[in-house]
Amino acid sequence: MNKLFNYFFSFMWILLGIAILDNKKIKGLFREYNFDDNNLYIFAGLGLILFGLIWFYTTFKSRTNYKKTIEYSKCPKCKTSYTYSDLKDGICPTCNIKTIETQEYFKKYPKELEDI
């Protein structure tokens, strides 16, 4: 829902910018703003289009960089696995020693992989 909301409003800003460039005016709630006397409509229109494109890009970028994989780390002393979000600076909460990334852990201790 939030993704759809952001895409909708980014397109609305872009369309509003195009409408300003095309009509040289904005129809507000209580009055109409005309840009016929000066060239401020160009800055207003391009500014709104740029704002809409930036909003669209940040929405798109935040969705494509989202990773669903959770990376794990393992304590070599107590043999407990933790997610990186559970650890503070990669330190095991029970043993107070630095944990090892899971792939590196099983390279260092291959015999444990056979026990699983």
N, C-alpha and C positions, 0 to 999 in steps of 0.2 A: 504494500500500500504506500509506504514512504517513497519507494522508487518511482511509482506511478505519479505521485504527487510532485516530486521533483522534476520529472520529465515534462509533465503538463505545464508547470509554471515556467520552466526554461523556454518552452515553445511559446508561451504567452508573452514573455518579455521580447522574444525575437519578433513575433508578429506585431507587437506594439511598436517596436522600432521601425519595422517596415512600413507600418501605417503612417507613422510620423514623417518618414522620408517621402512617402507617396502623397499625402494630403497636406503637409505643412501645418498640421494642427492636431491638438489633443482635445478630446471631448471629456471634460471632467464631470464630477457629480453636480457641481453648482455652476460651472461656467466653462466656456470653451477657450482654450489657449491657442492663439494664432501665432505662427512664426513667419508670416508673410513679409514683415518689414525687415527682417534680418536673416542671417544664415545660421542662427542657433539651432534650427530644426535639424541640420546636418549633424551637429554634435550630439543633440538629444537622441536622434534616431540611431546613429552609430553606437552611441554609448549604451543604449538599451539592447541593441543587437549583441554587442560585445558582452554585456552582463549576462544575457541569456545563453550565449555560447559557453561562457565560463561556468555558469551554473550547470549546463548540460554536461560539459566535460568532467567537472568534479563528481557529478552523480555517476557518470559512466565509469570513470576511473576508480571510484571507491567500490563499485560492484565487481569490476573485473579483477582487481587485486585481492579480493577477499578469498582467503584460503580456508578450506574446511579441514585440512590436515592438521593434526595436533602433533607436535614434536615431543619426543620423550627423552628423558635422561634417567640414568640408573646409578644408584649409589654402589660403589664397589665393596663397601663394608657390610651394610645391612641387606644388600641385594634387592632393594625396593625401587620400583619404577615411579617416576614423577613426571607430570607435564611441566613445561617451562613456566607456565603461569602459577604453578604451585610452589615453585622455588624462588628464593630471594638470592639473586646473584649466583645461581647455580650451586648453592650450598644445601646439602641434605639437612632437613629440619631435625632429624633424630641424632645423626652422627656428627654434624657440624664439619663435614669434609666436602670437598668439591666433587660433584657428580660428573659422570661421563656420558656423552651422547650415546644413545642405544646402539647405533651401528658400530661406533668405536669400541664400546664395551664388549660386544660379542666378538670383535676381532681380537681384543686383548684376552678375553676369557672364552675361547671357542667350546670348551668342554661344557659350559653351562647351557649352551644352545642344544647340545645333544641330550641333556637331561629333561628338556621341555617336551 
